[in-house]
């Protein structure tokens, strides 16, 4: 049976950054497995700028950002298998993949890095009444059709959901000559970054309808229109509030789901809030030697954060296979309260953590003039003011190793918002 030191599943921004980091940490036997016919993942269709400000200190388009990491992987001679699908990860880190040249192959990995990214929530998960006509697309599919294949998806468009891809596509379709009638958002706040609301909607006078949803789709062969209704606090449709929009296209930007079918098959613990695996401070999952990073772990708002996280996962995987990683000491669970929905990581080991740990999280709604507090047991170890926090923008707090010196095994680390 073939053996490889590190197998990375996914050749998008997370997989590439993890591979480069693992190589720079001293590991040479690295294999990237990617199901597409090219590296770079979703970045290849994100032709707008705004990427790379944190990582490369300059503003890049998605393909430019991906090309930087692809070049780094090529310079290091990291092996990549394209057009290859991983079908199984079994106990002992046995990875089975298949492609047209080799057929079905199983390899034994010293460590595995999960970097499969995420997928869009489809129409079937939304339960919108109506037929199944042409003209209904997820925002990412429309983005690929327009930016990669050069096709026009429609002339009069409505967008449901204000995630970042939907906001960006509102601008993109407008620039291509389409009329974007509105963006409807079920929640009372946007799910996207404020900069995208400003640059993609406000700058083009596209209305954002908060607490609204598409209540019906019209048309049998092709979309002819939609009804948009107001929703109550419990997200139920308010009767007699429907407004009809004549349109030929409906784009769905209703959330992203971490791509974790392989993770579940491997028996790895999945977090019910993030939809990704629970991880420790070294990004190792509940399965020894299996690490996770990027959007397969939790949905990020900036690709720069994906790269930072993936670099850490790659480094930790390299330390694991080389035997350099410490494994002593107990773990503390990170818990949330006061509007904080989740944290990544979910566990931290005071003995083996580095000098500082960046904990990323999201909140459940918009808050203003709050304090972000961190408690060890019942003792506050960190506090910082927050003028505003929003669900669409990922937040972070840094915990220092010295903050946890007095930790006991029964303690928890609580992260919360307070007045």
N, C-alpha and C positions, 0 to 999 in steps of 0.2 A: 504494500500500500504506500502511496505517495505521502510524504510528510513535508509540511511547511511550517516555518516558525510563526508567522503572522498572516492570517487570511482576513482581508478587509472586504466586507460585502457592501458594494455600492461605490461607484466612481464619480459621485458628485462632489460638491465642495467639502463635505465632511470626510468622505473616504479619501480624497486626495490629500487633505491637510493631515489626516491621521497617518497616512503612508509616509509622507515627507517627514513628519515628526518622529515616527518610529525609526526611520533610516538615520536621522540626525542624532537619535539617542543610542545608536550603535548597532541596530539590527539590520541585517542585509537581506535575509530571506523573507521577502514580503511579496504577497500576491493580492492584487485588487481584482475583484470579480464584478463586472458591470453588465447588466442585461441589455443596455442600449448598444448601438454600434459606434458610439463615441463617448469620450469622457466629458465631464462638466455638468451633467445632470440638468436640472431645470434652468440653470443660469444661461444656457445657450439660447433660450428663447426670451430672456429678459434683456432686451436691447436698450432699455432706458438706463440712464446713469444713476449714480447715488450709491454705488458699491465701493468698498475698499477704503473708506475714509479712516477707519480704525486700523486695518491691517497693513495697508500700503501707503497711508497718509496722502492719498490722492483720490479723486473721484473717477471711477471707472464704470463702464457698462458691464452687464452680466457676463457676456462672452469674454471681455477683456480680463475680468477677474478670474474666470475659470482658466483662461489661457496662462495666467501667471503660475497657477498651481500645476497645471498640466506640464508646463515647461520644467518646473522644479522636479516633478516626478520623472520626467524623461531624462533630465540631467543626471539623476541618481540611478538610472537604469532599473527603476522599479517595474516589475512585470505586471501587465494588465491583461486580463482575458475579457474581450468584448463579446457582445452577442451571446452571453453566457448567463444562464439562470440558475441560481441556487435553489434547490428543491427541498433541502432538509439540513438541519443542524441537530445532531443527536448527542447523547451523553458522551463525555470524553472528548468533545470538540471535533467530532467527525463531520465534515462538511461535504455534502453531495451536490454536485452541479452537473449541468448538461448543456451541450452545444452541438452544432452541426458537424464539427470536425472530430471531436473526441467521444461523442455519445454521452453516456452517464459515467461520471467519475466520482469516487469518494477519496478525500484526502484527510489526513490527520493533522490538525492544526495545534501548534503550541499555544496560541492565543487567537481569539476571533474578535474583530471589531465590527459591530453592527452599525452601518451607515446607510440604511436603505431609504432615508428621507420620509416623505409623507405623500398623501394623495388627497384629492378634493372630495368633499361630501357630495354625492350625486343627487339627481332629482328624486330618485326612488326613496331616498331617506327623508325627504321633505314633506311628502304627502300632499302635494298641491293638486286640487281637482282639475280635471280636463283630460283631453286625449294626449297622445304622445306624438305631436307633430314635429316636423323639421323646424329648426330655428332655436331649439333650446340647447344651450351649451354650458358646460362649466367654464368659468373664466379662464382657467389654464388651457383648456382645449382651444378656446377662441384665440388665446394669445399665441399658441403654436400655429394655428391656421393662418393668422395674420402675419406674424413675424418670421416664421420659418418657411411656410408654404406659399405665402403671398396671396392668400385668398381673402375675399370679402365675406364676412359672415352675415352682414345685414345692413340695412339703411336706417331703420328706425328701431332703436334699442332701448330696452329697460334692463337694469341690473338689479338683481336681488342679492343683498348682502354687501356690507361695506368693508370686507377684508381688503388687504393691500392689493391683491391681484385684481379684484374687481375695480378698485379705485384707479389703478394704473390703466386698466383696459378702458375705462370711461374716457380718459384722455386720449389713449391710443386710437380708439374708434373715431373720436371727434377729429383727430388729425388726419384720419383716412377719409373723412368726408361724411361719416355717418352722423345721425342726430341721436344723441343720448338723451332720452326724455327725463330720466330721473334715476337715482339710486335709492332703493328702498331697504331699510334696515329694521329687522325685527326688534332689536334691543333699543333702549333709550340712549344708547351711545354707539359710536362707531367702533368697529373692530379693527380699524387700520391706524397707521401712524398719522399724527396730526399733519406732518409735512405733506403726506399724500392727499389728505383732504384739501389742504390749501392749494397745492400745485395741480391737482388733477380734477377737482370739482369747482372750487371757488374761482380759480383763474379762468374757467370755461363756462361759468354761470350754469353749472349742472346742479339741480336741487338734490339735497340729501334729505330724505323723509325718514326720520327716526320714529320708532314705534309703529312701523308700517310693514306689511308683508304682501306678497302676491297671493290673492285668495282664489283666483281662477285663471286658467290658461284657455284661450279661445283659438280655434282652428283645428282642422283635422289633418290636412296634408302639410300645411305650413302655419306657423303661428300668425294669427291675425290681430291679436290683442291680448291684454291681460287686465284683470281687475286688481287694484291695490287698495287694501283696507287698513284701517287703524287697528291696533291691538291694545288690549288692556294690560295691566301690570302682570297678570298671570300668563300673558302671551296669547290669550284667546282672541279671536277676531271679534271686533265690536260690530254688531249688526247695523246695516243701513249706512255704512261709512265707505262703501266701495266707490272708487273712481276708476272709470275705464280709460285705458290708454291704447290707442291704435298703434301696433308695432309689428315688426316681422321677426324680431329676435329677442330672446330672453337669455341673459347671462346669469349664472348662479355662482355667487362668491360667498358660500355659506359655511365656511370653515374648512380646516385641514385636519386630516387624521393621520397620525404616525403609522407607518407601514410595518406592522408588527406581526404578521401572520407567521413568519419564520420564528420569531421570538416566542410566540405562544406555543408553537409546535415543540420548541426546545424545553418547554416547562419552566420558562423564566418568569418570575413574578412581574405582573403588569400593574402599574399604578392606575387606579380607577379614574383619577382626575386628568392626568396628562395623556393617558392612552399609550404611554411608553413604559419601558421597564424601570423598576426601582433601581437606583444605583447608589453606590457609596461615594465618598469624596474622591476616590481615584477612578470613578466612572465604571467600576466593575459591577456587573449585574449579580443577581442571586446565583448564577451559574459561574463557578470558579473559572477564571481565564477568559470570560466573555465580557467584552466592554461595549458600551454604546455611546453614541454622540450624534449631535445634529438633530434634525427634525424627526428622526426615528425615536428620539428620547423625549423631546417636547418641542412644540412648534415655536420657532424663533421668529423675531421680527427683522433682524439684521443678519445677513450672511457672515459679517465679520465675527459675530458672536458664535456662529456655527464653527467657523475656522478655529477660533480660540479654544473652544470646547474640544474639537476634534484633535487639535495638537496635543492637548493634555491626554486624551484617550490613547493616541498613538504612543506617546511617551510612556504611559503606564503599562501598555501592552508590552512594549520593549523591555521594561524593567521586570515584568512578570516572567517572560520567557528566559531572561538572563539570570533570574534568581536574585536580583538586586533589591526587590521590593520587600519592605518590612511587612510582617504579618502579625505582629504582637499587639496586645492591648484589646480593650473592649470598644464597642461602637455605641454612639449616641444617636437616637432617632431625632430627626428634625420634624417638629410639629408646627401647625399654623393656627392663627386665630385672628380675629378682628379684621376680616376682609381679605386676608391673604389666602389664595385658593390652594396653592401647592408650592413646594420648593424642589429644586434640583441642585445638588443631590438630596436624597432622603435620609442618608446616614453619613456620619462622620466619625472617624477614629482619631481621638486626640493624640494617640501615640505615634501614628504613622502619617498624619496629615503634614503637608508642607507648612511653611511659616504663615501663609495666609490662604484662605479658601473663599472663592467667589461663589456665593449662593444666589441663583437666579430664581425669580418667582413672578407670578401675575396676581392681580387683585380681581375681585368679583364684580366691581363696579367702580365708577369714578369717585374719588375722594379728594377733598381739598383741605389744606392746612392740618395735616396729620403728622404724627411722629412715628417713624419706623423704629421699632424696638426689638432687641434680641435679648432673650433671657436664657441663662443656664440654670436649670432648676427653677428656683424662685428669685434668682438674683439677676438684675439687669446688667448686661455686659456691653451693650452698644445701643446708641440712640442717635437718630439723625432726622432733621426736619424734612417733610415732604410737602411742598406747596400744592402739588397735584399729582395723582397717579391714576392711570387709566388701564382698563383691561387689554386694550389693543397694543400697549407698549410694555415690553418686558422690563422688570426692575431687577436690581441686584443689590446685595449687601455683602461686605467683606468681613469675614470672621477671622481673627488672628489666633494662631496656635496658643499664644500665651493667655488668651481669654479662656481657654479650656483646660488650663493646667490643674485646676482644682476639681475637675469633673469627676463624678462618681458613676459607676455603671448604671445606677437607677435613674440618673438625671436624663432630661430631654433638653433639646435646644429649641426654644419657641421663637418664632418670628411672627410679629403682629403689627397692626396699626393701632395707634392710640390717639386720643385727643390731647 
